Amino acid sequence: MTQQDRRALVVGLGIAGIATAIGLRRAGWEPVVVERSPERRTGGYFVGIFPDGKTALADLGATDNLHVRNPVDGKDWTVSRSGRARPGAGFLDRPGGPYAVVRGDIEDALWRTLDDLGGAEVRFGTRPVGIEQTPDAARVRLLHEPTGAESVEEFALVVGADGVRSGVRRLAFGPDEDYLDQWAAIICAFELDEQVPGLGPEDGSIDARSRRAAWVFGFADRTPTALLTYRTQDVDAQFTRPPAETLREVYAGMDHPSVAHVLDQLEKAPHFLFDSVNQVKMPSWRSGRVVLVGDAAWCLNLYSGMGSSMAMRGGADLGQALREHPEDLHAALAAWEAGLRPTITGHQRRARLMQQLFVPSGPVAERVRAVVLAGLGAVGRLTNRKTARGAEAGGTPAGGAKATADAGAGR
Ligand SMILES: Cc1cc2nc3c(=O)[nH]c(=O)nc-3n(C[C@H](O)[C@H](O)[C@H](O)COP(=O)(O)OP(=O)(O)OC[C@H]3O[C@@H](n4cnc5c(N)ncnc54)[C@H](O)[C@@H]3O)c2cc1C
């Protein structure tokens, strides 16, 4: 293949897009990235990076660029139905626990990693409006939104990394309705300007009732983020009024101060996400020279806790497959999809169970959840105490050294 044969269009500068650009660069390809926003995003909602995500970050060479924000002195409080707050399961301060970051931290780490590899041409305010495939290339019509100018360019490969409502998917695979699996649930996520009164600066709180829940995620070195999520049988009706109005009605009667504070803050928030919860299910993520990665291809949704991790894994593995099949693009894409699909299917299935952790489906699920988490919390606190004693005695806590260092460093 010539260098011209290795020019790829990546649509979307989110986690999947930047990870893909890194993978392509490593495989000797030239990525050109188009992003419909006018600039790169920063900030965003809480994201936990679990072991699969840590491995993907390492495979992309991005670990050292990630700024980790696990609370050092914070507690996560679980609010009971009576309104009493108790120490929660403490997932974030366990040895080997997930990295706590906001979405923009991951994008930033990947961006800096891509930069170290020579970067990529990035065109903001730009999106594809037509894709036509010939035997030798994908011919893409690109629209520059601010000027309305259109151009046509050929690429050897087009990667749609443009999120759950992917434009590339619509152009190359078909309408959203064919692939979006709607979950009868809503999320609202945003950055709090001020911590909940009464909580420590790094504290979080969880108030998860039957069919509605309010989460606050504390960090070491920034204000918390909030997540409101609830179940509903009528998703469309949730979008007929301003979100704050809808949410005040849904959360009426949940009187804990954290919920009231989050609702008040939402009304002042400059940016927030208010959306239905979906998964994307596709029989194939590739069509000729067009391939989808991340939420565009398989959106696992927030309940899985694995969307960012798998977006990174998708980009890393695509690069790996192109390296292993340097002369045969279609063999590379087929191998990439075959390798990744079982993992993605597993995460999509587990997300249904994980949804119960975020927002129980009814009163029985609420009670079961509380009992299970109380048990896990007790075990976690015991393990943490033992680990701390081991460390004081000079031992190395199993799997804990790196997590502890990362959590404290706020890199
Ligand atoms: C509230 C919430 C909490 C979450 N928590 C976690 C968690 O704890 N752990 C975890 O691993 N995952 C979590 N996730 C999931 C994770 O954030 C996503 O899976 C991940 O960000 C997907 O990245 P992506 O790059 O595929 O898509 P996106 O982040 O949607 O990025 C798509 C990019 O493409 C651009 N774009 C869109 N359309 C076009 C177009 N037509 N042309 C050009 N550009 C376009 C967008 O502007 C955007 O920059 C959470 C998600 C939510 C909503």
The ligand as a MOL file (V3000), in Angstrom:
LIG
                    3D

  0  0  0     0  0            999 V3000
M  V30 BEGIN CTAB
M  V30 COUNTS 53 58 0 0 0
M  V30 BEGIN ATOM
M  V30 1 C -23.4380 10.2600 32.4140 0
M  V30 2 C -22.4630 9.2780 31.8120 0
M  V30 3 C -21.5970 8.5760 32.6370 0
M  V30 4 C -20.6870 7.6800 32.0990 0
M  V30 5 N -19.8470 7.0090 32.9320 0
M  V30 6 C -18.9260 6.1710 32.4100 0
M  V30 7 C -18.0010 5.4860 33.2730 0
M  V30 8 O -18.0240 5.6310 34.5100 0
M  V30 9 N -17.0700 4.6740 32.6930 0
M  V30 10 C -16.9980 4.5180 31.3360 0
M  V30 11 O -16.0970 3.7900 30.8660 0
M  V30 12 N -17.8780 5.1060 30.5050 0
M  V30 13 C -18.8400 5.9380 31.0100 0
M  V30 14 N -19.7200 6.5640 30.1700 0
M  V30 15 C -19.6890 6.2700 28.7260 0
M  V30 16 C -18.6200 7.0390 27.9880 0
M  V30 17 O -18.6150 8.3990 28.3620 0
M  V30 18 C -18.8450 6.8990 26.4990 0
M  V30 19 O -18.9940 5.5440 26.1690 0
M  V30 20 C -17.6860 7.4770 25.7100 0
M  V30 21 O -17.4820 8.8360 26.0410 0
M  V30 22 C -17.9610 7.3310 24.2230 0
M  V30 23 O -16.9840 7.9920 23.5020 0
M  V30 24 P -17.1280 8.1630 21.9380 0
M  V30 25 O -15.9020 8.8570 21.5080 0
M  V30 26 O -17.5050 6.8650 21.3130 0
M  V30 27 O -18.4140 9.1100 21.7130 0
M  V30 28 P -18.6900 10.6000 22.1480 0
M  V30 29 O -18.1420 10.9070 23.4850 0
M  V30 30 O -20.1490 10.8230 21.9350 0
M  V30 31 O -17.8670 11.4750 21.0900 0
M  V30 32 C -18.3210 11.6700 19.7810 0
M  V30 33 C -17.6340 12.8880 19.1720 0
M  V30 34 O -18.0590 12.9990 17.8180 0
M  V30 35 C -18.5360 14.3100 17.5600 0
M  V30 36 N -19.5700 14.1860 16.5270 0
M  V30 37 C -20.8320 13.7300 16.6650 0
M  V30 38 N -21.4670 13.7020 15.4720 0
M  V30 39 C -20.5630 14.1660 14.5660 0
M  V30 40 C -20.6170 14.3600 13.1580 0
M  V30 41 N -21.7210 14.0710 12.4390 0
M  V30 42 N -19.5110 14.8330 12.5120 0
M  V30 43 C -18.3810 15.1550 13.2280 0
M  V30 44 N -18.2840 14.9880 14.5760 0
M  V30 45 C -19.3520 14.4810 15.2250 0
M  V30 46 C -19.0390 14.8080 18.8950 0
M  V30 47 O -19.0670 16.2230 18.9410 0
M  V30 48 C -18.0250 14.1930 19.8510 0
M  V30 49 O -16.8710 15.0000 19.9690 0
M  V30 50 C -20.6510 7.4590 30.6900 0
M  V30 51 C -21.5340 8.1470 29.8630 0
M  V30 52 C -22.4370 9.0500 30.4130 0
M  V30 53 C -23.3800 9.7750 29.4880 0
M  V30 END ATOM
M  V30 BEGIN BOND
M  V30 1 1 1 2
M  V30 2 1 2 3
M  V30 3 2 2 52
M  V30 4 2 3 4
M  V30 5 1 4 5
M  V30 6 1 4 50
M  V30 7 2 5 6
M  V30 8 1 6 7
M  V30 9 1 6 13
M  V30 10 2 7 8
M  V30 11 1 7 9
M  V30 12 1 9 10
M  V30 13 2 10 11
M  V30 14 1 10 12
M  V30 15 2 12 13
M  V30 16 1 13 14
M  V30 17 1 14 15
M  V30 18 1 14 50
M  V30 19 1 15 16
M  V30 20 1 16 17
M  V30 21 1 16 18
M  V30 22 1 18 19
M  V30 23 1 18 20
M  V30 24 1 20 21
M  V30 25 1 20 22
M  V30 26 1 22 23
M  V30 27 1 23 24
M  V30 28 2 24 25
M  V30 29 1 24 26
M  V30 30 1 24 27
M  V30 31 1 27 28
M  V30 32 2 28 29
M  V30 33 1 28 30
M  V30 34 1 28 31
M  V30 35 1 31 32
M  V30 36 1 32 33
M  V30 37 1 33 34
M  V30 38 1 33 48
M  V30 39 1 34 35
M  V30 40 1 35 36
M  V30 41 1 35 46
M  V30 42 1 36 37
M  V30 43 1 36 45
M  V30 44 2 37 38
M  V30 45 1 38 39
M  V30 46 1 39 40
M  V30 47 2 39 45
M  V30 48 1 40 41
M  V30 49 2 40 42
M  V30 50 1 42 43
M  V30 51 2 43 44
M  V30 52 1 44 45
M  V30 53 1 46 47
M  V30 54 1 46 48
M  V30 55 1 48 49
M  V30 56 2 50 51
M  V30 57 1 51 52
M  V30 58 1 52 53
M  V30 END BOND
M  V30 END CTAB
M  END
